């Protein structure tokens, strides 16, 4: 995820992303050990999820956000049943959203590598 989107997510949900850790390779402080390890196409999904989790205000803290097996994975400490339901919904949305551009997409398996990309990004 690019720096601008990373900063916006942190500003949107400061409690959720409060466990700050320096990420030397991009020169900014990020809230989780490896930053947001996914493409910018999932930014809107993450923004919506972040706003909802922040609004719960129940001590929920993100520990890892990444792509795995072609879909979003969002791990937290202190999660509630409601939080896990919201996370599951976001992860399902990622399976239909291009990780690169955010357009409608589908999960693809290419040479044992899973990815969710639209036709246009896949062709590139």
ABEGO torsion letter per residue (X at the ends): XBAAAAAAAAAABAAAAABBBBBAAAGBBBABAAEBBBBAAAAAAAAAAAAAAAAAGAGBBBABBBBBGGBBBBBBBGBBAAAAAAAAAAAAAAAABBAAAGBBBBBBBBGGBBBBBBAAAAAX
